[in-house]
Amino acid sequence: MFRLPNLLTGFNLICGILCILFTLSGRIDIASFLLILAMIFDFLDGFAARMLHIKSELGQQLDSLADLVSFGVAPGIITLVMIILGVNEAPIAIEDYNGAVSSYVYFQIQAWQQAVFYNIPNQFDASIKFLPFLALLIPFLSMFRLAKFNLDTRQSDKFIGVPTPLNTLFLLFFPIYFCLQFTQWNLQATWVKQIFDCYFIAGISTVFAFLLISNIPLIALKFKTWNWSDNTFRYVFLISSLVSILFLFLWSIPIIVFLYLLFSIIENRQNKKHEIQS
């Protein structure tokens, strides 16, 4: 039971739980780091299982249970908080919080809780205070995604629907960017602030939540051969991702995710054309 791969899966779970606690305390900076750490443990448990030739039904079930917390509940809670932060359109008085993003986030969470649970009038009016609950679609649909993955034999060499870690990586862009740019937030371009608007974050997170259970075939970065012709889209995606990271830094996160979806759709259409012609 307590083999190395299972212990690494357990560390993944612990990171997810800690992420939730830190998020609700306003420390979305630490929470984001913990989710990245959870992704690392999620990679290492599978890597360790392959290296040690350990494959068991128990390990598969443990992995799904841990992923539901770390890549379902935790990103859902972080996104809920980011929607809360996007409700307040008034300029952030950074000096009131001594430049501490954690204090600002914590007091915004408190204001939202007062409006929702105690009906205390504030910037969260009657129509908008329930918007953050849309983020709960993430853990809800992640549950179905993970169960579907365990039962779907088609996903041995490719993904059907967006994997939960990839969805989590995309959603992490918002808290990481906000934390890094907090002291200069009032200087951000208008289009950047619009991306961080509560309606945009709620909308884009809802779209990605449903992509979790979609039937879109996605590229699996598993190379059976190293030939360019057999892996054209994989190589193009990897090269494009590297260029994005070098030139766009943090903005490369959403761009890489969108490129991944784009190349997967194109590859799928080409494969269908070849099947029809043959």
C-alpha positions as CSV (number, residue, x, y, z in Angstrom):
1,M,0.0,0.0,0.0
2,F,2.7,2.5,1.0
3,R,4.9,2.1,-2.0
4,L,6.8,5.1,-3.4
5,P,4.3,6.0,-6.2
6,N,1.4,5.9,-3.7
7,L,3.3,8.1,-1.3
8,L,4.0,10.6,-4.0
9,T,0.3,10.6,-4.9
10,G,-0.4,11.3,-1.2
11,F,1.9,14.3,-1.3
12,N,-0.1,15.5,-4.4
13,L,-3.2,15.3,-2.2
14,I,-1.6,17.2,0.7
15,C,-0.6,20.0,-1.6
16,G,-4.2,20.3,-2.9
17,I,-5.6,20.5,0.7
18,L,-3.0,23.1,1.7
19,C,-3.8,25.1,-1.5
20,I,-7.4,25.3,-0.4
21,L,-6.5,26.5,3.1
22,F,-4.0,29.1,1.8
23,T,-6.5,30.3,-0.8
24,L,-9.2,30.9,1.7
25,S,-6.7,32.8,3.9
26,G,-5.9,35.2,1.1
27,R,-2.5,33.7,0.3
28,I,-3.2,32.9,-3.4
29,D,0.5,33.3,-4.0
30,I,1.5,30.4,-1.9
31,A,-1.6,28.5,-3.0
32,S,-0.5,28.8,-6.6
33,F,2.9,27.4,-5.8
34,L,1.3,24.5,-4.0
35,L,-0.7,23.5,-7.1
36,I,2.5,23.6,-9.2
37,L,4.1,21.4,-6.6
38,A,1.0,19.1,-6.8
39,M,1.6,18.8,-10.6
40,I,5.2,17.8,-10.0
41,F,4.1,15.1,-7.6
42,D,1.4,14.0,-10.1
43,F,4.1,13.5,-12.7
44,L,6.6,11.8,-10.3
45,D,4.1,9.2,-9.1
46,G,3.5,8.0,-12.6
47,F,7.2,8.2,-13.4
48,A,8.1,6.2,-10.3
49,A,5.5,3.6,-11.1
50,R,6.9,3.1,-14.6
51,M,10.5,3.0,-13.4
52,L,9.8,0.5,-10.6
53,H,7.4,-1.5,-12.8
54,I,4.6,-1.0,-10.3
55,K,1.1,-0.9,-11.7
56,S,-2.0,-1.5,-9.6
57,E,-5.7,-0.7,-9.4
58,L,-5.1,0.8,-6.0
59,G,-2.6,3.3,-7.4
60,Q,-5.0,4.3,-10.2
61,Q,-7.8,4.9,-7.7
62,L,-5.5,6.9,-5.3
63,D,-4.3,9.0,-8.2
64,S,-7.9,9.9,-9.2
65,L,-8.9,10.7,-5.7
66,A,-5.8,13.0,-5.2
67,D,-6.4,14.6,-8.6
68,L,-10.0,15.4,-7.7
69,V,-8.8,17.5,-4.8
70,S,-5.6,19.0,-6.3
71,F,-6.9,19.6,-9.9
72,G,-10.6,19.8,-9.2
73,V,-11.5,21.3,-5.8
74,A,-8.4,23.4,-5.3
75,P,-8.4,25.2,-8.7
76,G,-12.2,25.7,-8.3
77,I,-11.6,27.5,-5.0
78,I,-8.8,29.6,-6.5
79,T,-11.0,30.5,-9.4
80,L,-13.9,31.4,-7.1
81,V,-11.6,33.8,-5.3
82,M,-10.4,35.3,-8.6
83,I,-14.0,36.0,-9.6
84,I,-14.5,37.7,-6.3
85,L,-11.5,39.9,-6.9
86,G,-12.8,40.7,-10.4
87,V,-16.1,42.1,-9.0
88,N,-14.6,45.2,-7.5
89,E,-13.9,47.5,-10.5
90,A,-12.8,50.4,-8.3
91,P,-9.0,51.2,-8.5
92,I,-7.1,49.2,-5.9
93,A,-5.7,51.5,-3.2
94,I,-2.4,49.6,-2.9
95,E,-1.2,51.9,-0.1
96,D,-4.1,50.9,2.1
97,Y,-2.7,47.3,2.1
98,N,1.0,48.3,2.2
99,G,1.5,46.6,-1.1
100,A,0.5,43.2,0.3
101,V,-1.6,41.3,-2.1
102,S,-2.6,38.8,0.6
103,S,-4.3,41.5,2.7
104,Y,-6.2,42.8,-0.2
105,V,-7.4,39.3,-1.2
106,Y,-8.3,38.4,2.4
107,F,-10.5,41.5,2.9
108,Q,-12.2,41.0,-0.5
109,I,-13.1,37.4,0.5
110,Q,-14.4,38.7,3.8
111,A,-16.6,41.3,2.0
112,W,-18.0,38.7,-0.3
113,Q,-18.8,36.4,2.7
114,Q,-20.5,39.2,4.5
115,A,-22.7,39.9,1.4
116,V,-23.5,36.2,0.6
117,F,-24.0,34.7,4.1
118,Y,-25.0,37.7,6.2
119,N,-26.7,40.1,3.7
120,I,-24.4,43.0,4.6
121,P,-24.6,45.7,1.9
122,N,-21.3,46.3,0.1
123,Q,-19.8,46.3,-3.4
124,F,-21.3,42.8,-3.9
125,D,-24.8,43.5,-4.9
126,A,-27.7,41.0,-5.0
127,S,-27.1,40.0,-8.7
128,I,-23.4,39.6,-8.7
129,K,-22.6,38.1,-5.3
130,F,-23.6,34.6,-6.5
131,L,-21.4,34.7,-9.7
132,P,-18.3,33.2,-8.0
133,F,-20.3,30.0,-7.4
134,L,-19.9,29.2,-11.1
135,A,-16.3,28.2,-10.3
136,L,-17.8,25.1,-8.5
137,L,-18.4,23.7,-12.0
138,I,-14.7,23.0,-12.1
139,P,-14.6,20.3,-9.3
140,F,-18.1,19.1,-10.3
141,L,-17.1,18.3,-13.9
142,S,-13.6,17.3,-12.9
143,M,-15.2,14.4,-10.9
144,F,-16.9,13.1,-14.1
145,R,-13.7,13.7,-16.2
146,L,-11.6,11.6,-13.8
147,A,-14.1,8.8,-13.6
148,K,-14.5,8.8,-17.4
149,F,-10.7,8.7,-17.8
150,N,-10.4,5.6,-15.7
151,L,-13.0,3.7,-17.8
152,D,-12.3,5.0,-21.3
153,T,-10.0,2.7,-23.1
154,R,-9.6,5.2,-25.9
155,Q,-7.4,7.4,-23.7
156,S,-4.4,5.0,-23.6
157,D,-2.6,6.9,-26.4
158,K,-4.5,10.2,-26.5
159,F,-6.7,12.3,-24.3
160,I,-10.4,12.7,-24.9
161,G,-11.3,16.1,-23.4
162,V,-9.0,18.5,-21.5
163,P,-7.0,16.8,-18.7
164,T,-7.5,18.2,-15.2
165,P,-3.9,19.2,-14.7
166,L,-3.9,21.2,-18.0
167,N,-7.1,23.0,-16.9
168,T,-5.5,23.7,-13.6
169,L,-2.4,25.1,-15.3
170,F,-4.5,27.5,-17.4
171,L,-6.5,28.7,-14.4
172,L,-3.3,29.3,-12.4
173,F,-2.3,32.1,-14.8
174,F,-4.8,34.4,-13.2
175,P,-3.7,34.3,-9.6
176,I,0.0,34.2,-10.5
177,Y,-0.2,37.2,-12.8
178,F,-2.4,39.1,-10.3
179,C,0.1,38.5,-7.5
180,L,3.1,39.4,-9.5
181,Q,1.6,42.6,-10.9
182,F,-0.4,43.7,-7.8
183,T,1.7,46.7,-6.9
184,Q,1.4,48.0,-10.4
185,W,-2.2,46.9,-11.0
186,N,-3.5,50.4,-11.5
187,L,-1.0,50.8,-14.4
188,Q,-2.2,47.7,-16.2
189,A,-3.7,48.2,-19.7
190,T,-7.5,48.3,-20.0
191,W,-7.6,45.0,-21.9
192,V,-5.6,43.3,-19.2
193,K,-8.1,44.5,-16.5
194,Q,-11.0,43.3,-18.7
195,I,-9.4,39.8,-18.8
196,F,-9.5,39.8,-15.0
197,D,-13.1,41.0,-14.9
198,C,-15.3,38.7,-12.9
199,Y,-17.6,38.0,-15.9
200,F,-14.6,37.0,-18.1
201,I,-13.0,34.7,-15.6
202,A,-16.4,33.1,-14.8
203,G,-17.1,32.7,-18.5
204,I,-13.7,31.3,-19.5
205,S,-13.5,28.9,-16.5
206,T,-17.0,27.6,-17.3
207,V,-15.9,26.9,-20.9
208,F,-12.8,25.0,-19.8
209,A,-14.9,23.1,-17.2
210,F,-17.1,21.7,-19.9
211,L,-14.0,21.0,-22.1
212,L,-13.0,18.6,-19.4
213,I,-15.9,16.3,-20.4
214,S,-15.9,17.0,-24.1
215,N,-15.2,14.4,-26.7
216,I,-12.4,16.4,-28.4
217,P,-9.4,14.2,-29.0
218,L,-6.2,15.9,-27.8
219,I,-2.6,15.3,-28.5
220,A,-0.8,13.0,-26.0
221,L,2.9,14.0,-25.8
222,K,4.0,10.3,-26.0
223,F,6.5,9.6,-28.8
224,K,6.2,6.1,-30.2
225,T,8.8,7.1,-32.8
226,W,11.0,10.2,-33.3
227,N,10.1,10.7,-37.0
228,W,9.0,14.1,-37.9
229,S,6.2,12.8,-40.2
230,D,4.7,10.8,-37.4
231,N,4.9,13.6,-34.8
232,T,4.6,16.8,-36.8
233,F,2.0,18.4,-34.6
234,R,3.9,17.3,-31.4
235,Y,7.1,18.9,-32.6
236,V,5.4,22.1,-33.8
237,F,3.6,22.4,-30.5
238,L,6.8,21.9,-28.5
239,I,8.7,24.4,-30.6
240,S,5.9,27.0,-30.4
241,S,5.7,26.5,-26.6
242,L,9.4,27.0,-26.2
243,V,9.3,30.2,-28.3
244,S,6.3,31.5,-26.3
245,I,8.1,30.9,-23.0
246,L,11.2,32.7,-24.1
247,F,9.4,35.8,-25.4
248,L,6.2,36.0,-23.5
249,F,7.1,34.5,-20.1
250,L,4.0,34.3,-17.9
251,W,1.6,35.1,-20.8
252,S,2.9,31.9,-22.4
253,I,0.7,29.8,-20.0
254,P,-2.7,30.6,-21.7
255,I,-1.1,30.8,-25.1
256,I,0.5,27.3,-24.8
257,V,-2.9,25.9,-23.6
258,F,-4.7,27.5,-26.6
259,L,-2.0,26.2,-29.0
260,Y,-2.4,22.7,-27.6
261,L,-6.1,22.8,-28.2
262,L,-5.6,24.3,-31.7
263,F,-3.0,21.8,-32.9
264,S,-5.1,18.9,-31.4
265,I,-8.2,20.0,-33.4
266,I,-6.2,20.4,-36.6
267,E,-4.5,17.0,-36.2
268,N,-7.9,15.4,-35.5
269,R,-9.4,16.9,-38.6
270,Q,-6.4,15.7,-40.7
271,N,-6.7,12.2,-39.3
272,K,-10.4,12.1,-40.2
273,K,-9.6,13.2,-43.8
274,H,-7.0,10.4,-44.1
275,E,-9.5,7.9,-42.8
276,I,-12.1,9.0,-45.3
277,Q,-9.6,8.9,-48.2
278,S,-8.4,5.5,-47.3
